[in-house]
Amino acid sequence: MREREREGERENARALCRVCEKNAASVRVTKAEKEESYREPLFSSIIIIIIIIMSSDLKTSSSSSRNANRAAKRRASSPRGAFAGTWMRSTKPIVLVIIASLVMCFGARRTRVVVADELLAQEAEMEKRVTCGSAIKLTHASTKVKLHSHGIGYGSGSGQQSVTGFPESNDPGGYWQVFGTKDEPCERGEDITDGRLIRLQHLQTRKWLHSHAAHRSPLTNNQEVSAHGDEDNSDAGDEWKFEVADGNKGDKAGPVWKKDQKVRLQHRQTKAFLSCSNTKFQRPISGQSEVCGTSRSDANSVWKADQGVYFPKVDL
């Protein structure tokens, strides 16, 4: 059994690496496409400017040809004037080429700056989103403990794997991966919108965050929250409704789950909210807080996603 868990963890790490490589390739392609989209109108503008300048010169010379002939005769009588006229006519195309080159260099540099700024802004925005497939740590907003599980079962109630609030941030047992339900799965990188049903799978033990009305929590006598099932066994007791708790309406399409955003998770079957009390266990899990389900939508039911691996949506 232990070997199977280790192999599952290794396979999960390999999957994370593959997705990261695809994300990097997608960013490189997007950057190249954006550079081309900026350069094409820039080059077209330069050509139009040169044509306008040359057309203006032709119109001016056509309307004042008589004056130009008289001026040419006067310059011809003077060697210095003849040299000056010839020099101006021969250097004008060179000046235009120099101006065009300077504009192109400046435009190319500005293109790179604009593209880099847009890519950084896009990446920063995507990194804020908690999407399907993301592996996250949930922090309780009031007590700052992390939603945690381990291979220790409850000594009462269902006897299933216990779920607690862990006080330390460097906790490998605090990672949970976001999935859709069995009936409504979601693609990796897909946004989690307000009101959507999700499941959270504990990365270390591969069990699902679970609850039920039949058993009470051992310390506060609220509804028990446990970790239950495995990759092939999941039921309706593993389904939680995601809710935005801070009033942030998010994108135009509706509120979506974002990093450091205050949220609530409501158990679909029992309507209980995932909560954490300040009541702590004794040995063998001394110092860890009780996690339970309550009917109250208050400060004890508010959580935030902070540490983790966040997957943006990649269209291949």
C-alpha positions as CSV (number, residue, x, y, z in Angstrom):
1,M,0.0,0.0,0.0
2,R,2.8,2.4,0.9
3,E,4.6,1.6,-2.4
4,R,1.3,2.4,-4.3
5,E,1.0,5.8,-2.6
6,R,4.6,6.6,-3.4
7,E,4.1,5.6,-7.1
8,G,0.9,7.8,-7.1
9,E,2.9,10.8,-5.8
10,R,5.6,10.3,-8.4
11,E,3.1,10.1,-11.2
12,N,1.4,13.3,-10.0
13,A,4.8,15.1,-10.0
14,R,5.5,14.0,-13.5
15,A,2.1,15.2,-14.6
16,L,2.8,18.6,-13.0
17,C,6.1,18.9,-14.9
18,R,4.4,18.0,-18.3
19,V,1.8,20.7,-17.8
20,C,4.4,23.3,-16.8
21,E,6.4,22.5,-20.0
22,K,3.2,22.9,-22.1
23,N,2.5,26.3,-20.4
24,A,6.0,27.6,-21.2
25,A,5.7,26.5,-24.9
26,S,2.3,28.3,-25.1
27,V,3.8,31.5,-23.7
28,R,6.6,31.5,-26.2
29,V,4.2,31.0,-29.1
30,T,1.9,33.8,-27.8
31,K,4.9,36.2,-27.4
32,A,6.0,35.6,-31.0
33,E,2.5,36.1,-32.4
34,K,2.1,39.4,-30.4
35,E,5.5,40.7,-31.7
36,E,4.4,40.1,-35.3
37,S,1.0,41.8,-34.7
38,Y,2.8,44.9,-33.4
39,R,5.5,45.1,-36.0
40,E,3.2,44.8,-39.1
41,P,1.3,48.0,-38.4
42,L,4.6,49.7,-37.4
43,F,6.3,48.9,-40.7
44,S,3.2,49.9,-42.7
45,S,3.1,53.3,-40.9
46,I,6.7,53.9,-41.8
47,I,6.1,53.2,-45.5
48,I,3.1,55.5,-45.5
49,I,5.0,58.3,-44.0
50,I,7.8,58.1,-46.6
51,I,5.2,58.0,-49.4
52,I,3.5,61.1,-48.0
53,I,6.8,63.0,-47.8
54,M,7.8,62.1,-51.4
55,S,4.3,62.9,-52.7
56,S,4.4,66.3,-50.9
57,D,7.8,67.0,-52.6
58,L,6.4,66.1,-56.0
59,K,3.3,68.4,-55.6
60,T,5.5,71.2,-54.4
61,S,8.0,70.9,-57.3
62,S,5.1,70.7,-59.8
63,S,3.3,73.8,-58.6
64,S,6.5,75.9,-58.5
65,S,8.4,74.6,-61.5
66,R,8.8,78.1,-63.0
67,N,10.3,79.5,-59.8
68,A,12.6,76.5,-59.6
69,N,13.8,77.0,-63.2
70,R,14.6,80.7,-62.5
71,A,16.4,79.7,-59.3
72,A,18.4,77.0,-61.1
73,K,19.6,79.6,-63.6
74,R,20.8,81.8,-60.8
75,R,22.5,78.9,-59.1
76,A,24.2,77.9,-62.3
77,S,25.9,81.3,-62.6
78,S,27.4,80.6,-59.2
79,P,29.6,77.5,-58.7
80,R,28.8,77.4,-54.9
81,G,25.1,77.5,-55.6
82,A,25.3,74.7,-58.2
83,F,27.1,72.5,-55.7
84,A,24.6,73.2,-52.9
85,G,21.6,72.3,-55.1
86,T,23.2,69.1,-56.2
87,W,24.2,68.1,-52.7
88,M,20.6,68.7,-51.3
89,R,19.1,66.6,-54.1
90,S,21.5,63.7,-53.6
91,T,21.3,63.6,-49.8
92,K,17.5,63.8,-49.4
93,P,16.9,60.1,-50.0
94,I,19.7,59.2,-47.6
95,V,18.1,61.4,-44.9
96,L,14.8,59.7,-45.4
97,V,16.4,56.3,-45.1
98,I,18.1,57.3,-41.8
99,I,14.9,58.6,-40.4
100,A,13.1,55.4,-41.4
101,S,15.8,53.3,-39.7
102,L,15.6,55.2,-36.5
103,V,11.9,54.9,-36.4
104,M,12.1,51.2,-37.0
105,C,14.7,50.7,-34.3
106,F,12.6,52.6,-31.8
107,G,9.4,50.8,-32.8
108,A,11.0,47.4,-32.4
109,R,12.3,48.3,-29.0
110,R,9.0,49.6,-27.9
111,T,7.3,46.4,-29.3
112,R,9.4,44.2,-27.1
113,V,8.7,46.4,-24.0
114,V,4.9,46.4,-24.7
115,V,4.8,42.6,-25.3
116,A,6.8,41.9,-22.2
117,D,4.5,44.1,-20.1
118,E,1.4,42.4,-21.5
119,L,2.8,38.9,-20.9
120,L,3.8,39.7,-17.3
121,A,0.3,41.2,-16.6
122,Q,-1.4,38.2,-18.2
123,E,0.8,35.7,-16.2
124,A,0.2,37.6,-13.0
125,E,-3.5,37.5,-13.5
126,M,-3.5,33.7,-14.3
127,E,-1.3,33.0,-11.3
128,K,-4.1,34.4,-9.1
129,R,-6.7,31.9,-10.2
130,V,-7.4,28.7,-8.4
131,T,-8.4,26.4,-11.3
132,C,-9.3,22.8,-11.8
133,G,-6.3,20.6,-11.2
134,S,-4.5,23.1,-9.0
135,A,-2.9,21.8,-5.8
136,I,-3.5,24.3,-3.0
137,K,-3.2,24.9,0.7
138,L,-6.4,26.3,2.3
139,T,-5.7,28.7,5.2
140,H,-8.4,29.4,7.8
141,A,-9.0,33.1,7.8
142,S,-9.4,33.5,11.5
143,T,-7.0,31.1,13.1
144,K,-4.4,30.9,10.2
145,V,-4.2,27.1,10.4
146,K,-3.9,25.0,7.3
147,L,-6.5,22.4,6.2
148,H,-4.7,19.1,6.9
149,S,-5.0,15.4,6.9
150,H,-2.8,12.3,7.6
151,G,-3.1,8.6,8.1
152,I,-4.6,8.8,11.5
153,G,-8.3,7.9,12.0
154,Y,-10.8,9.3,14.4
155,G,-11.0,7.4,17.7
156,S,-14.8,7.9,17.6
157,G,-17.6,8.6,15.1
158,S,-17.0,7.1,11.7
159,G,-13.4,6.1,12.4
160,Q,-12.4,7.6,9.0
161,Q,-9.2,9.5,8.3
162,S,-9.2,12.7,10.4
163,V,-9.1,16.2,9.0
164,T,-7.6,18.9,11.2
165,G,-6.2,22.5,11.2
166,F,-2.4,22.4,11.2
167,P,-0.6,25.4,12.7
168,E,2.6,25.2,10.6
169,S,2.9,26.4,7.0
170,N,5.6,24.0,6.0
171,D,3.2,21.0,6.1
172,P,3.3,18.4,3.3
173,G,0.0,17.1,4.5
174,G,-1.7,20.3,3.7
175,Y,-2.0,20.1,-0.1
176,W,-5.4,19.4,-1.7
177,Q,-6.1,19.1,-5.4
178,V,-9.2,20.6,-7.0
179,F,-11.5,18.5,-9.1
180,G,-15.0,18.6,-10.5
181,T,-17.6,16.1,-9.5
182,K,-18.1,12.7,-11.1
183,D,-21.2,13.9,-12.9
184,E,-19.7,17.3,-13.8
185,P,-15.9,17.0,-14.2
186,C,-13.8,19.9,-15.2
187,E,-10.7,20.3,-17.4
188,R,-7.3,21.1,-16.0
189,G,-6.9,24.9,-15.9
190,E,-10.7,25.6,-16.0
191,D,-11.9,28.4,-13.7
192,I,-13.9,27.6,-10.6
193,T,-16.9,29.8,-10.7
194,D,-19.1,30.9,-7.8
195,G,-21.6,28.2,-6.9
196,R,-19.8,25.3,-8.6
197,L,-19.6,21.9,-7.1
198,I,-16.1,20.6,-6.5
199,R,-14.2,17.9,-4.8
200,L,-10.8,18.3,-2.9
201,Q,-8.4,15.3,-2.9
202,H,-5.7,15.0,-0.3
203,L,-2.5,14.7,-2.3
204,Q,-0.6,12.5,0.2
205,T,-3.3,9.9,1.0
206,R,-5.4,10.4,-2.2
207,K,-8.6,10.5,-0.1
208,W,-11.4,13.0,-0.6
209,L,-12.5,15.7,1.7
210,H,-15.8,14.2,3.1
211,S,-18.6,14.9,5.5
212,H,-21.9,13.2,6.6
213,A,-24.7,14.0,9.0
214,A,-24.5,10.6,10.8
215,H,-21.4,11.3,12.9
216,R,-20.5,14.2,15.2
217,S,-17.1,15.9,15.5
218,P,-15.2,14.6,18.6
219,L,-14.5,17.9,20.4
220,T,-17.3,20.4,19.6
221,N,-20.1,17.9,18.7
222,N,-20.6,19.6,15.3
223,Q,-20.8,17.7,12.0
224,E,-17.8,15.4,11.4
225,V,-15.5,16.2,8.5
226,S,-13.2,13.4,7.4
227,A,-11.1,12.2,4.5
228,H,-12.6,9.2,2.7
229,G,-12.5,7.0,-0.4
230,D,-9.7,6.8,-3.0
231,E,-9.1,7.3,-6.7
232,D,-11.8,4.9,-7.7
233,N,-14.2,5.4,-4.8
234,S,-16.0,8.7,-4.4
235,D,-19.6,9.6,-3.5
236,A,-21.9,12.5,-3.0
237,G,-20.5,13.1,0.5
238,D,-17.3,14.3,-1.2
239,E,-19.0,17.2,-3.0
240,W,-18.7,20.8,-1.8
241,K,-20.2,24.0,-3.2
242,F,-17.7,26.8,-3.7
243,E,-18.8,30.3,-2.6
244,V,-17.1,33.7,-2.8
245,A,-17.2,35.2,0.7
246,D,-15.7,38.6,0.3
247,G,-18.3,40.1,-2.1
248,N,-15.8,40.4,-4.9
249,K,-17.7,40.0,-8.2
250,G,-14.6,38.9,-10.1
251,D,-14.7,38.8,-13.9
252,K,-17.5,39.9,-16.3
253,A,-18.4,36.2,-16.6
254,G,-19.0,36.0,-12.8
255,P,-17.0,35.5,-9.7
256,V,-14.1,33.0,-10.0
257,W,-11.9,31.5,-7.3
258,K,-8.7,33.5,-6.9
259,K,-5.6,33.2,-4.7
260,D,-5.9,34.9,-1.3
261,Q,-9.7,35.5,-1.8
262,K,-12.0,34.8,1.1
263,V,-14.2,31.8,0.2
264,R,-16.6,29.2,1.8
265,L,-17.1,25.6,1.1
266,Q,-20.6,24.3,1.7
267,H,-21.3,20.5,1.9
268,R,-23.8,19.7,-0.9
269,Q,-25.8,17.0,1.0
270,T,-26.0,18.5,4.5
271,K,-25.6,22.2,3.7
272,A,-23.0,22.5,6.5
273,F,-20.1,24.9,6.0
274,L,-16.5,23.7,6.3
275,S,-15.4,25.4,9.6
276,C,-12.6,25.4,12.0
277,S,-12.8,25.9,15.8
278,N,-10.1,27.0,18.1
279,T,-10.5,23.8,20.0
280,K,-7.3,21.7,19.9
281,F,-6.7,17.9,20.0
282,Q,-4.4,16.2,22.5
283,R,-2.1,13.3,21.7
284,P,-1.4,11.8,19.2
285,I,-2.2,15.0,17.1
286,S,-1.5,17.5,19.9
287,G,-1.9,21.2,18.9
288,Q,-4.0,20.6,15.8
289,S,-7.4,22.3,15.6
290,E,-10.7,20.5,15.0
291,V,-12.2,20.9,11.5
292,C,-15.9,20.4,11.4
293,G,-19.2,21.2,9.6
294,T,-21.5,23.9,11.0
295,S,-24.8,25.5,9.9
296,R,-23.4,29.0,10.4
297,S,-22.1,31.1,7.6
298,D,-19.7,33.1,9.9
299,A,-16.1,34.0,10.4
300,N,-15.2,30.4,11.3
301,S,-16.3,29.2,7.9
302,V,-14.0,31.5,5.8
303,W,-10.9,30.1,4.1
304,K,-8.2,31.4,1.7
305,A,-6.1,29.6,-0.9
306,D,-2.5,30.7,-0.7
307,Q,0.4,28.3,-1.3
308,G,0.2,25.8,-4.1
309,V,0.6,25.0,-7.8
310,Y,-1.8,26.9,-9.9
311,F,-2.6,25.8,-13.5
312,P,-3.7,28.3,-16.1
313,K,-5.8,27.0,-19.0
314,V,-3.7,26.0,-22.0
315,D,-5.2,25.7,-25.4
316,L,-3.1,23.3,-27.5
